[in-house]
């Protein structure tokens, strides 16, 4: 009888230790999960801000403003624009733009 009690006591201690160990691992993993979810939220917020910034920088008005202010580009008068058909362009100049400006 004493031997059976001793075996049951050892089994009880081992199961209690395994329970404590599994609970500790579970809490540790849950804490890591919460940290990763928080990091994912921060990255999602940053992604949204970057998309908004990209759409702002790519707006037509912004591009036109940069072209006129920094690059000193302008839209020519309609009288100065001449459209050339592709058939009229020699084969050597086929890579050049189709629209030509006249003076």
N, C-alpha and C positions, 0 to 999 in steps of 0.2 A: 504494500500500500504506500509506503514511503517513497518507493521508486516512482510510482505513478504520479504522486503529488509533485515530486521533483521535476519530472518530465513536463507535467502540465504547467508548473511555475516557469520553467525555461521557455516554453512555448508562449506563455502569457507575456513575458518580458520581451521576447523577440517580436511578437506582434505589436506590442505597445511602441517599441523603438521604430518599427517599420511605419507605423501610423504617424508618429511624430516626424519622421524623415519625409514621408510623402506629403504631409501637410506643409512642411517647410518648403519643399520643392514647388508645391502648388502655389503658395503665396509668392514665392520668388518669381515664378513664371508669370503670374498675374500682374505683378508689379512691372516686369519687363514689357508685357503686352500693353499696359497703360502708357508707358513711356513711348513705345513705338507708335501707338495711336496718336499721342500728342505730337510727335514729330511729323506724322503723316498730315495732321491738320495744319501744322505750320507750313509744310511744303505745299499743301493745297492752296493755302492763302497766298503764299509767295507766287505760285504759278498763276493764280488769278490776277495778281497785281502785274506780273510780267506780260500777260496777255493784254491787259488794259493799256499798259505802257506801249506795247508794240502797235496796238491799233491807233493810239494817239500819234505816234511818230510816223505812221504810214498814211495819215490822212492827206487827202489831195491838197487841201489848203496849206498844210505844213510843208509839203513837198514844193509847192509853188512858191511859197515864201522863201524857202532855202535857196531855190533856184534863182530867184530874183535878187535876194540880198547878198548871199555869199558867192554865188557863181556868176552873177551879173548876166543871167540869161533872161530873155524876154520872148514873148510870143510875137512873131513877125506879123506885119499887116497882111491882109488877105490879098492885096495887090502884088505882094512880093513872093507869094507861094505859087509854085508851078508844079503840077503833078505830071510825072513822066510815066508812060505806060511801060510795062516790063518788056514788051516786045521791042521797044525802041532802044533799050539799053544794050550796048555791045557786050559780048561774053566776058571780056576782061574786066568790065566794070560792074558786073552783075552783083557783086558783094556790097557795093555802095548803096546808100539809101535811095529810095525811090522818089522822095520829095526833094526838090531843088529850090533854092532861094534865088531870086533874080534881084539885080540892083536897080 
